[in-house]
Amino acid sequence: MFDLQAVGELISDQDLSGYRTASLLISVWSYVITVIALWPVFAKTGIAGWSALIPILNTYVLVKIAGHHGALTILYSIPIVNLIVSIVVAFGCGRAFGKGGAFSFFLLWLLSPVGFLIIGYGRSKFVGDLGRQTMQAA
């Protein structure tokens, strides 16, 4: 009725090297764009721009810019939790640069390379104190 061996031979006969090459090129380009976007963002905060080159370190730095404990970076490895954590970090990064909630959600979370390019190369200034407004004693 259903020949499993024929299906296996059909799958093994297909040449998937073109798809693998395209996937690799897309991955490399997205990494390069992310590094180009994050480098000036880190420089505006006073952090060395080269830290955008190292994948887990750049996530750690974004978490710190957002005003959270660095251990929050570990939660990026949990499948559903990483979506929630990335939204929280995007809002924190937006707050750190004086941006609102809509900018943070749509451009720092949904289209993060575009949002970080706008922050890094635009007129945005780092608010300081990881986005928290400090109260001065009277």
N, C-alpha and C positions, 0 to 999 in steps of 0.2 A: 504494500500500500504506500508506504513512505520510505524511500531509500535514503537512509542517513549517510551511507558511504558516497552516494552520488552528490549529495549536498556538500559534503566535506571536500570532495574533489573539485567541485565548482568554485568553492571559496578559495581553495589553495591555488587554483589556476589564475585567479585575478591578480593583476599587478597593481598593488596599492602604493608603490613607491612615489608616485606623483602626489598622492594625497598626503603622504608623510612629509614630503618636501615642502608642500604648501603650508602644512600645519607648523612646521619648524620655522619657516620664514615669517609667518604671522606672529608666532611667539617671540621671535627675536625682535621684530619691529615694535611690538607692543612693549617689550622690555626697554628698548631704546627710547621710545617716546615717554615712558614713565620716568626714566632717569633724567631725560631732558626737562621734564615738567617738575620733578621734585628737587633738582639741584638748586635752583634759585629760591625755592620755598625754604629749604633748609638754610641757605645763606642769609635770608631775611631774618631768620630767628637766631642767628649767631651760631648755628651748628655747622660743622664742616660739610660742604656740599658733596664731597666724595662718599659720604655715608649713603647717598642715594643709589650707589652702585651695588651695594650688598643687599640682597633681597630681604632677609629677615631683619636686618638692622634698620632698613628704611621703614619697615612697618613699626618697629619699636620706637623709632624717632617720631613717627606720626602719632603714635599713642601718647608719647610724652608731650608733644606739641598740643595735643587735644586736652591735656591736663589730667591724664589718668596715670595710674601706676603702670610701670613697664611690664609687670606680670600679666597684664591684660592681653599682651601679644600672644600668649599661649592659647588663649581662647579662639584664635583664628584657625586652629587646627581641628576644631570640633565643627562638624558639618552645618548644622542649622544655627548654632550659636554664633558662628562667624558672620552671618548676615546681620544679626542684631548688633554685634560688636562693631562691625564696620560702619553701620549707620550712626552709632553713638560716637565713634571716632570722627566721622565726617562732620557731625554737628559740632564737636569740640574744636576741630580744626577751623571750621567756619567762624566760630566764636572767637578763636584766637586771632583771626585776621579781620574781625569786625564785620563779618558777613551774616546775613540772615538765614532763617531756616530753609526757605525755598532754594536759595543758592546752594546751601550745604547739601540738601537732599538731592537735587537734580544734577548739580555740577560737581560736587565733591564725592558723592556716593555713586550715582547712576552713571555719570560720564566723568569719572575722576581724572583722567588725563587732561581733559578740556578745562575742568575747574582748577586744577593745580597749575596749568599753563597760564590761566587768567590771573591767579594769585601771584605766581612767581614772576611773570613778566609784566604785570599790570601795575597799577598804582597802589595796590593794597599794602597796608603797613601792618607789621606785627604789633598787636595791642600790648603784648607783654604779660608777664605773670601767667602765661599759658591761657590767656583769654579771660582770666578773671579780673574784674575791676577791683582794685584795692581801695579800701576805705581809709581815709586819713583821719587820725584822731584830732578832734577839735580842742 
